[in-house]
Amino acid sequence: MHNLSKKMSRFLGIITLITASTNFYLEVIKDNSSSILALMTLVFMCILVIVQILEKSHEE
C-alpha cells in the first residue's frame, strides 16, 4: 500500500509539471517578448520538481 501511494505522488508530480509547462508554452505563444522569462521560470520549476523527487526517494 505504501509503494502505491509513492507511485501516485510521483504521478501527480509529473501531471503538475506537464500542466505547468503547457501553461507556460501557451503564455509564450501569446506574448513572445516574455518567452525568455517564461523559459527560465519553466527550467526553475523543473529543477524544483527534480529536487523534490530526489528528496522523496532519499526519505524511503
Beta strands, then each sheet from edge to edge (+ up, - down):
end
